[in-house]
Amino acid sequence: MTNRSERIRTTLTQAFAPEDLDVVDDSARHAGHAGHAGASPEGETHFKVRIVSKKFDGMSRVAMQRAVNDALKSEFESGLHALNIRASAPAG
């Protein structure tokens, strides 16, 4: 069984074919905060994602974040509480 971090990485890779992708489980920093109650001991409720993809070319920051959130809809429905997104198109 894959963990949420691996599922997020796989989903974003399939959706956006990123040139660069970092997925970090930031759940430990949110212990005791909303969305953490009842979480598994492994955490997996709060993540940071940095993604660079040509598919974001010409999109606004809001549009890029919406696209990432939409791609991860099933993760939000299954316990993902918060996602810090830094999305961009490649420079140049």
C-alpha positions in Angstrom: 0.0 0.0 0.0 1.4 3.4 -0.9 1.4 6.3 1.5 -0.2 9.7 0.7 3.1 11.3 -0.2 3.7 8.7 -2.9 0.1 9.0 -4.2 0.4 12.8 -4.4 3.7 12.5 -6.3 2.2 9.9 -8.7 -1.0 11.9 -9.3 0.9 15.2 -9.9 3.4 13.5 -12.2 0.6 11.9 -14.3 -1.4 15.2 -14.4 1.4 17.7 -15.1 4.6 15.9 -16.2 6.6 18.2 -14.0 10.2 19.2 -14.7 10.6 19.5 -10.9 8.5 18.2 -8.1 9.0 18.2 -4.3 6.4 16.7 -2.0 7.0 17.1 1.8 4.8 15.8 4.6 4.5 18.7 7.0 2.0 17.1 9.3 4.2 17.0 12.4 4.4 20.8 12.5 0.6 20.9 12.7 0.0 18.5 15.6 -2.9 19.8 17.7 -4.2 22.1 15.0 -7.5 21.7 13.1 -7.4 18.8 10.7 -4.8 16.9 12.6 -7.2 15.4 15.2 -7.8 11.7 14.5 -5.0 11.6 12.0 -3.0 8.5 11.6 0.3 8.3 13.6 2.1 8.8 10.3 0.5 12.1 9.9 -0.2 12.6 6.2 -2.7 15.5 6.7 -0.6 18.5 5.8 1.8 18.7 2.8 4.0 21.2 1.0 4.2 20.8 -2.8 6.6 22.6 -5.1 5.9 21.8 -8.8 7.3 23.2 -12.0 5.5 22.2 -15.2 5.1 23.5 -18.8 1.4 22.8 -18.4 1.3 25.9 -16.1 2.6 28.2 -18.9 0.3 31.2 -19.2 -1.8 30.3 -16.1 -2.3 32.7 -13.2 -1.1 31.7 -9.7 -4.7 31.0 -8.7 -5.3 28.9 -11.8 -2.2 26.8 -11.1 -3.2 26.2 -7.5 -6.8 25.3 -8.5 -5.4 22.8 -11.1 -3.2 21.1 -8.4 -6.1 21.0 -5.9 -8.4 19.6 -8.5 -5.9 16.9 -9.4 -5.7 15.9 -5.7 -9.4 16.0 -5.0 -9.5 12.3 -4.0 -6.7 12.9 -1.4 -8.7 15.8 0.1 -11.8 13.5 0.3 -9.7 10.8 2.1 -8.1 12.9 4.8 -5.7 15.4 3.3 -6.4 18.6 5.2 -4.0 21.3 4.0 -1.7 21.7 1.0 0.8 24.5 0.7 1.4 24.9 -3.1 4.2 26.6 -4.9 3.4 26.0 -8.6 5.1 27.6 -11.6 5.9 27.3 -15.2 9.6 26.8 -16.1 11.6 30.0 -16.3 12.7 31.2 -19.7 
